[in-house]
Amino acid sequence: MSTFGKEFRVTTYGESHCKSVGCIVDGVPPGMALTEDDIQVQLTRRRPGQSNLTTPRNEKDRVAIQSGCEFGYTLGTPICLTVQNQDQRPRDYTETDFYPRPSHADYTYLQKYGVKASSGGGRSSARETVGRVAAGAIAEKYLKEVYGVEIVAFVSSVGTIDMPGQMGNEYMQLLNTITRDQVDETAVRCPHEETARRMHEEIVECTQEMNSTGGIVTCVIRNAPVGLGEPCFDKLEALLAHAMLSIPATKGFEVGSGFNGTRLHGNEHNDAFELNSSGTLRTKTNHSGGIQGGISNGEHIYFRVAFKPPATISQDQVTATYDGVEGTLAARGRHDPCVVPRAVPIVETMAAITIMDAVLQQNGRVATMQKLKPVPSELKGIKPV
């Protein structure tokens, strides 16, 4: 489906080469200051044509607020956001009338719907993420203003090139302090200078070879409220996984220690509690990634998202036509040799949408609960030592 969220609902529309792309956002609280400029920052970070590491498609991606705001403030009604497509070249894709591109969605969309977009990837194109990023920018603004939430993503791997010391103490300290300005200092959006240089060279080499490569985006969410997530089936990590794996080209998701955590024993992996200076519990370590039992615990939430090599490459590929006849596909069009530099704001804004939806759900529960008489302390299941 094209709608994500329960209380903060985002519905995206548009294909890669139609007249416009965008979204409708429902559930935005009324009275928040909001203009196109608030949304444009993330769209500009996502837009194509930023450097020699991305597709040369030249889209300005200027957003227009069509509804839900008046005099610079939200009304609490659905907000419609549109972005015009200005650099479409649908004729670049005529070969896909004969060949389904290997590992792309041409074949599966045709089998599912009995029809497919004749140019680009249609709804499976990353062009669809324009609406997500625009909606997520609204969520980010609310979360920052009300809770001080900070969401920062960065490229931690490209192909076989990894940032050093991942999951070590220095890396965990980076998650505490990393900013978007630091991430954007390099075109590849990796905050480790030497690694960023090697990643840049790898992507340029793939471009020259008319090939592509994958990578990993790491994301940290700081200052998320305690209590977010809805066990059992809407645990916070499950919602984040749903959000991230809905992004085009994603193939993996892990939160906290992730798969590396399986290599530890329980006494190494457990996050012991301590009392902090404000008199509340916190954990000494954060292998859990800020989520325990599917509920946020107040620590930094961090996760990693794996992206495959883009399926459309300009190399000749021996494959088969829709009729099953072997032949050679020589794909044209303009495509990213590696999606992870431009995926950074997409990951951030999908994280914001997920947290915003969870916040509204939890706030509704708390507001309803506060109308009742307090639960007696002996019934809370807590006893003094």
C-alpha positions as CSV (number, residue, x, y, z in Angstrom):
1,M,0.0,0.0,0.0
2,S,1.0,3.6,-0.4
3,T,0.2,4.7,3.2
4,F,2.4,4.5,6.3
5,G,1.5,5.2,9.9
6,K,-1.6,5.1,12.1
7,E,-1.8,8.5,13.8
8,F,0.7,10.3,11.7
9,R,-0.3,9.0,8.3
10,V,1.7,9.6,5.1
11,T,0.3,8.7,1.7
12,T,2.7,9.1,-1.2
13,Y,1.9,9.4,-4.9
14,G,3.6,9.5,-8.3
15,E,5.9,7.6,-10.6
16,S,9.5,8.4,-11.8
17,H,8.4,10.1,-15.0
18,C,4.9,11.4,-14.3
19,K,4.1,15.1,-13.9
20,S,4.7,15.4,-10.2
21,V,5.4,13.4,-7.0
22,G,4.4,14.1,-3.5
23,C,2.3,13.1,-0.5
24,I,-0.6,13.8,1.8
25,V,0.2,14.0,5.5
26,D,-2.6,13.5,8.0
27,G,-2.2,13.8,11.8
28,V,0.1,16.9,11.9
29,P,-0.7,18.8,15.2
30,P,-2.3,22.2,14.6
31,G,-0.5,25.4,15.5
32,M,3.0,24.5,14.4
33,A,4.9,27.0,12.4
34,L,5.6,25.5,9.0
35,T,6.7,26.8,5.6
36,E,8.2,25.3,2.4
37,D,11.6,26.3,3.6
38,D,11.3,23.9,6.6
39,I,10.7,21.0,4.3
40,Q,13.1,22.0,1.5
41,V,16.3,21.4,3.4
42,Q,15.9,17.6,3.4
43,L,14.6,17.5,-0.1
44,T,17.6,19.4,-1.3
45,R,19.9,16.8,0.4
46,R,18.0,14.0,-1.3
47,R,17.7,15.6,-4.8
48,P,19.6,14.0,-7.8
49,G,22.5,15.7,-9.6
50,Q,24.4,16.7,-6.4
51,S,27.8,15.4,-7.5
52,N,29.6,12.9,-9.7
53,L,28.5,10.2,-7.3
54,T,24.8,10.4,-8.2
55,T,22.5,10.2,-11.2
56,P,22.9,13.3,-13.5
57,R,19.1,13.7,-13.6
58,N,18.6,17.4,-12.9
59,E,15.6,17.9,-10.6
60,K,15.4,21.0,-8.3
61,D,12.7,19.3,-6.2
62,R,11.1,22.5,-5.0
63,V,8.2,21.6,-2.7
64,A,4.8,23.4,-2.6
65,I,2.4,23.2,0.3
66,Q,-1.1,22.9,-1.2
67,S,-3.2,22.6,1.9
68,G,-3.3,22.2,5.7
69,C,-1.4,25.5,6.4
70,E,-2.4,29.1,6.7
71,F,-0.3,32.2,7.5
72,G,2.6,29.9,8.1
73,Y,1.0,27.6,10.7
74,T,-0.5,24.1,10.5
75,L,-4.3,23.8,10.7
76,G,-4.4,20.2,11.9
77,T,-6.0,19.2,8.6
78,P,-4.3,17.1,5.9
79,I,-1.2,18.7,4.4
80,C,-0.8,18.1,0.6
81,L,2.8,18.5,-0.7
82,T,3.8,18.5,-4.3
83,V,7.0,18.5,-6.2
84,Q,7.0,18.9,-10.0
85,N,9.0,16.4,-12.2
86,Q,11.0,18.6,-14.6
87,D,13.7,16.5,-16.2
88,Q,11.8,13.4,-17.4
89,R,13.2,11.3,-20.2
90,P,10.7,8.4,-20.6
91,R,12.1,7.5,-24.0
92,D,15.3,6.4,-22.3
93,Y,13.5,3.2,-21.2
94,T,12.1,1.8,-24.3
95,E,14.2,-1.4,-24.0
96,T,12.2,-2.3,-20.9
97,D,9.2,-2.9,-23.1
98,F,11.0,-6.0,-24.2
99,Y,13.3,-7.0,-21.3
100,P,12.6,-7.0,-17.6
101,R,15.7,-5.6,-16.0
102,P,17.5,-8.1,-13.8
103,S,16.8,-7.6,-10.1
104,H,14.5,-4.7,-10.8
105,A,10.7,-4.6,-10.3
106,D,9.7,-4.7,-13.9
107,Y,8.7,-8.4,-13.9
108,T,7.1,-8.5,-10.5
109,Y,5.0,-5.4,-11.0
110,L,3.7,-6.7,-14.3
111,Q,2.9,-10.1,-12.8
112,K,1.1,-8.4,-9.8
113,Y,-0.9,-5.7,-11.6
114,G,-1.1,-6.9,-15.2
115,V,0.3,-3.6,-16.3
116,K,3.5,-1.6,-15.5
117,A,4.8,2.0,-15.9
118,S,6.4,2.2,-19.4
119,S,9.3,4.4,-18.2
120,G,11.7,4.1,-15.3
121,G,10.7,2.1,-12.3
122,G,7.2,3.6,-11.8
123,R,6.3,3.3,-8.1
124,S,9.3,1.2,-7.5
125,S,11.6,4.0,-8.4
126,A,13.4,5.9,-5.7
127,R,11.7,9.0,-7.1
128,E,8.7,7.9,-5.0
129,T,10.8,8.8,-1.8
130,V,10.4,12.5,-2.5
131,G,7.0,12.4,-0.7
132,R,8.5,10.4,2.2
133,V,11.3,13.0,2.7
134,A,8.8,15.9,2.6
135,A,6.5,14.3,5.1
136,G,9.4,13.3,7.4
137,A,10.7,16.8,7.4
138,I,7.5,17.9,9.0
139,A,7.8,15.1,11.6
140,E,11.4,16.1,12.3
141,K,10.4,19.7,13.0
142,Y,7.7,18.8,15.6
143,L,10.0,16.2,17.3
144,K,12.9,18.7,17.5
145,E,10.7,21.5,18.9
146,V,8.8,19.5,21.4
147,Y,11.3,16.8,22.6
148,G,14.7,17.9,21.3
149,V,14.9,14.8,19.1
150,E,17.9,14.7,16.8
151,I,18.1,12.2,13.9
152,V,21.4,11.8,12.1
153,A,22.3,9.2,9.5
154,F,25.6,8.7,7.6
155,V,27.2,6.2,5.2
156,S,29.2,3.6,7.2
157,S,30.0,1.2,4.3
158,V,30.3,1.2,0.6
159,G,30.9,-2.2,-1.0
160,T,33.7,-3.8,1.0
161,I,34.9,-0.4,2.4
162,D,33.9,0.1,6.1
163,M,34.3,2.8,8.6
164,P,36.9,1.6,11.1
165,G,36.0,0.4,14.6
166,Q,32.3,0.0,14.1
167,M,30.5,-0.8,17.4
168,G,33.7,0.1,19.4
169,N,33.9,2.8,22.0
170,E,35.0,5.5,19.6
171,Y,32.2,4.6,17.2
172,M,29.6,4.7,20.0
173,Q,31.0,8.2,21.0
174,L,30.5,9.3,17.4
175,L,26.8,8.4,17.7
176,N,26.6,10.7,20.7
177,T,27.9,13.8,18.8
178,I,27.6,13.4,15.1
179,T,25.8,16.2,13.3
180,R,24.4,16.5,9.8
181,D,26.8,19.3,9.0
182,Q,29.7,16.9,9.7
183,V,28.0,14.2,7.6
184,D,27.6,16.6,4.6
185,E,31.2,17.6,4.6
186,T,31.9,14.9,2.0
187,A,29.9,14.0,-1.1
188,V,29.7,10.4,0.0
189,R,28.3,11.4,3.4
190,C,30.8,9.4,5.5
191,P,32.2,11.3,8.5
192,H,35.5,9.5,8.5
193,E,37.7,11.4,6.1
194,E,40.1,8.7,4.9
195,T,37.2,6.2,4.5
196,A,35.2,8.8,2.6
197,R,38.0,9.2,0.2
198,R,38.2,5.5,-0.5
199,M,34.4,5.2,-0.8
200,H,34.4,8.1,-3.3
201,E,37.0,6.4,-5.5
202,E,35.1,3.2,-5.4
203,I,31.8,4.8,-6.6
204,V,33.6,6.8,-9.3
205,E,35.3,3.5,-10.5
206,C,31.9,1.8,-10.6
207,T,30.5,4.7,-12.7
208,Q,33.4,4.4,-15.2
209,E,32.8,0.7,-15.4
210,M,29.1,1.3,-16.0
211,N,28.5,-0.8,-12.8
212,S,27.0,-0.2,-9.3
213,T,27.8,-1.0,-5.7
214,G,25.9,-1.2,-2.4
215,G,26.4,0.1,1.1
216,I,25.2,0.6,4.6
217,V,23.6,3.6,6.2
218,T,23.8,4.0,10.0
219,C,21.3,6.1,11.8
220,V,21.1,7.4,15.4
221,I,18.0,8.9,17.1
222,R,18.9,11.0,20.2
223,N,16.4,12.2,22.9
224,A,13.5,10.0,21.8
225,P,10.9,9.8,24.6
226,V,10.7,6.7,26.8
227,G,7.8,4.4,26.2
228,L,7.5,4.4,22.4
229,G,6.5,1.2,20.7
230,E,3.3,-1.0,20.8
231,P,4.0,-4.7,21.8
232,C,3.5,-7.2,20.6
233,F,3.4,-6.8,16.9
234,D,4.2,-3.1,16.6
235,K,7.4,-3.1,18.7
236,L,9.5,0.0,18.0
237,E,12.2,-1.9,16.3
238,A,9.6,-3.7,14.2
239,L,8.1,-0.4,13.1
240,L,11.6,1.0,12.2
241,A,12.4,-2.2,10.3
242,H,9.1,-1.8,8.4
243,A,9.9,1.8,7.6
244,M,13.5,1.1,6.5
245,L,12.8,-2.0,4.5
246,S,10.1,-0.2,2.5
247,I,12.8,2.1,1.1
248,P,13.8,1.0,-2.5
249,A,16.9,-1.1,-2.7
250,T,17.1,-2.1,1.0
251,K,18.1,-5.6,1.8
252,G,18.8,-5.7,5.6
253,F,18.1,-4.0,8.9
254,E,19.7,-4.4,12.3
255,V,19.2,-2.4,15.6
256,G,21.7,-2.0,18.4
257,S,24.3,-4.7,18.5
258,G,22.4,-6.5,15.7
259,F,23.9,-9.6,14.3
260,N,27.2,-8.9,16.0
261,G,25.4,-9.3,19.3
262,T,24.9,-13.0,18.7
263,R,28.7,-13.4,19.2
264,L,28.5,-12.2,22.8
265,H,27.5,-14.0,26.0
266,G,24.6,-12.7,28.1
267,N,26.9,-11.2,30.8
268,E,28.6,-9.2,28.0
269,H,25.5,-8.1,26.1
270,N,23.2,-7.1,29.0
271,D,22.8,-3.4,29.6
272,A,23.0,-2.9,33.4
273,F,21.1,0.0,34.9
274,E,22.3,2.9,37.0
275,L,20.9,6.1,38.5
276,N,21.8,9.2,36.5
277,S,22.3,12.7,37.8
278,S,18.6,13.6,37.3
279,G,17.4,10.7,39.5
280,T,16.2,8.4,36.7
281,L,17.4,5.1,35.5
282,R,19.6,4.7,32.5
283,T,21.8,1.9,31.1
284,K,25.6,1.8,31.5
285,T,25.9,0.3,28.0
286,N,23.6,0.4,25.0
287,H,23.8,-2.9,23.2
288,S,20.0,-2.8,23.0
289,G,20.1,0.2,20.8
290,G,17.7,2.2,22.9
291,I,14.9,-0.3,22.7
292,Q,14.0,-3.0,25.2
293,G,10.9,-5.2,25.0
294,G,10.0,-3.3,21.9
295,I,9.8,0.0,23.8
296,S,12.2,2.9,23.8
297,N,14.1,3.2,27.1
298,G,15.5,6.8,26.7
299,E,18.9,5.8,25.4
300,H,20.0,6.6,21.9
301,I,18.3,4.5,19.3
302,Y,20.7,3.4,16.6
303,F,20.4,1.0,13.6
304,R,21.9,0.1,10.3
305,V,20.2,-0.3,6.9
306,A,21.8,-2.3,4.1
307,F,21.3,-1.2,0.4
308,K,22.0,-3.5,-2.5
309,P,23.8,-2.3,-5.7
310,P,21.3,-0.4,-7.9
311,A,19.8,-2.9,-10.4
312,T,19.9,-0.7,-13.5
313,I,23.5,-0.6,-14.9
314,S,24.7,0.4,-18.3
315,Q,26.7,-2.8,-18.9
316,D,25.3,-5.3,-21.5
317,Q,23.6,-8.1,-19.6
318,V,22.6,-11.5,-21.0
319,T,19.1,-12.1,-19.8
320,A,15.7,-13.0,-21.3
321,T,12.8,-11.0,-22.8
322,Y,9.3,-11.2,-21.4
323,D,8.7,-14.0,-23.9
324,G,11.6,-16.0,-22.5
325,V,13.9,-15.4,-25.5
326,E,17.5,-15.0,-24.5
327,G,19.0,-11.7,-25.5
328,T,21.2,-8.8,-24.4
329,L,19.8,-5.9,-22.5
330,A,21.7,-2.6,-22.9
331,A,20.0,-0.4,-20.4
332,R,20.0,3.4,-20.8
333,G,18.7,6.1,-18.6
334,R,20.3,8.0,-15.7
335,H,21.0,6.1,-12.5
336,D,22.9,6.3,-9.3
337,P,26.0,4.0,-9.2
338,C,25.5,3.8,-5.4
339,V,22.3,4.9,-3.6
340,V,23.6,5.3,-0.1
341,P,24.8,9.0,-0.2
342,R,21.3,10.1,-1.3
343,A,19.6,7.5,1.0
344,V,20.9,9.3,4.1
345,P,18.0,11.9,4.3
346,I,15.5,9.2,3.3
347,V,16.6,7.0,6.3
348,E,16.4,10.1,8.6
349,T,13.0,11.1,7.5
350,M,11.5,7.6,7.6
351,A,12.9,7.3,11.1
352,A,11.2,10.7,12.0
353,I,7.8,9.5,10.6
354,T,8.1,6.3,12.6
355,I,9.0,8.1,15.9
356,M,6.3,10.8,15.3
357,D,3.6,8.1,14.8
358,A,4.7,6.3,18.0
359,V,4.8,9.6,19.9
360,L,1.2,10.4,19.0
361,Q,0.0,6.9,19.9
362,Q,1.8,7.0,23.3
363,N,0.5,10.6,24.0
364,G,-3.0,9.4,23.4
365,R,-2.6,6.6,25.9
366,V,-1.0,8.8,28.5
367,A,-3.7,11.5,28.1
368,T,-6.5,8.9,28.5
369,M,-4.7,7.3,31.5
370,Q,-4.3,10.6,33.3
371,K,-8.1,11.0,33.5
372,L,-8.3,8.0,35.8
373,K,-7.4,7.8,39.5
374,P,-3.7,6.9,40.1
375,V,-2.9,3.2,40.3
376,P,-2.1,2.3,43.9
377,S,1.7,1.8,44.3
378,E,1.2,-1.8,45.6
379,L,-0.4,-2.7,42.3
380,K,2.5,-1.4,40.1
381,G,4.6,-4.5,40.7
382,I,7.4,-2.5,42.3
383,K,8.8,-3.1,45.7
384,P,11.6,-1.3,47.6
385,V,14.7,-3.3,48.3
